[in-house]
Amino acid sequence: MKDEPRSTNLFMKLDSVFIWKEPFGLVLIIAPWNYPLNLTLVLLVGALAAGSCVVLKPSEISQGTEKVLAEVLPQYLDQSCFAVVLGGPQ
């Protein structure tokens, strides 16, 4: 996500030219029921590192992991950049 400097032409010698990378925006992660913690956190870390906000939906089948993620993640991460949504299809 670091800025990439670019070369300038004669008219822009006094200016600085660079490529400024911006995050894509919002990422929805729907976690699977098999390996729910690993497959959730790997995607969560990647999305947050890229600067995107995340809506995380753990699988309702793995209820223990669903509760742990909803309780532990707000203690360690900024709540303005992610949300955990609980529940099933209903």
C-alpha positions in Angstrom: 0.0 0.0 0.0 3.1 2.2 -0.1 3.1 5.2 -2.6 5.0 4.4 -5.8 7.0 7.4 -7.1 6.9 7.9 -10.9 9.1 9.9 -13.3 8.0 13.4 -14.4 8.2 15.3 -17.6 9.7 18.7 -18.2 6.5 20.6 -17.3 6.2 18.7 -14.0 9.8 18.9 -12.7 8.8 20.9 -9.6 5.9 18.6 -8.8 5.9 15.1 -7.2 4.2 12.3 -9.1 3.3 9.1 -7.5 0.7 6.3 -7.5 -1.5 6.5 -4.5 -3.2 3.2 -3.7 -6.6 3.3 -2.0 -8.5 0.4 -0.5 -11.4 -1.2 -2.3 -14.0 -0.4 0.4 -16.1 -3.1 2.0 -15.4 -6.8 2.2 -17.9 -9.5 3.1 -16.5 -12.7 4.5 -18.9 -15.6 4.8 -17.0 -18.2 6.8 -17.3 -22.0 6.1 -18.2 -24.5 8.8 -15.1 -26.6 8.2 -11.9 -25.0 9.7 -14.0 -21.9 10.6 -11.3 -20.1 12.7 -8.4 -20.5 10.2 -10.4 -19.8 7.1 -12.0 -16.7 8.7 -8.9 -15.1 10.2 -6.7 -15.5 7.2 -9.2 -13.6 5.0 -9.9 -11.1 7.8 -6.2 -10.2 8.2 -5.7 -9.8 4.5 -8.7 -7.5 4.1 -7.8 -5.3 7.1 -4.1 -5.1 6.0 -5.3 -3.8 2.6 -7.3 -1.1 4.3 -10.8 -2.4 3.7 -13.6 -2.5 6.1 -15.0 -6.0 6.8 -18.4 -7.6 7.5 -17.7 -11.0 9.0 -20.4 -13.7 9.0 -19.3 -16.9 10.7 -21.1 -20.1 10.0 -24.1 -20.8 12.1 -23.2 -24.5 12.2 -20.1 -23.9 14.2 -21.7 -22.0 17.1 -18.7 -22.1 19.4 -16.5 -20.4 17.0 -19.2 -17.9 16.1 -19.4 -16.9 19.8 -15.7 -16.7 20.3 -15.2 -14.5 17.2 -18.0 -12.2 18.3 -16.6 -11.8 21.8 -12.8 -11.7 21.2 -12.4 -9.7 18.0 -13.9 -6.4 19.4 -11.4 -6.6 22.3 -8.4 -6.5 20.0 -9.5 -4.8 16.8 -10.9 -1.3 16.1 -14.7 -1.7 15.9 -15.0 1.0 13.3 -13.3 -1.2 10.6 -15.2 -4.5 11.1 -18.6 -5.9 12.1 -19.5 -9.5 13.1 -23.0 -10.6 12.0 -24.4 -13.7 13.9 -27.3 -16.0 13.0 -28.6 -18.3 10.4 -30.5 -18.0 7.1 -33.6 -16.9 8.9 
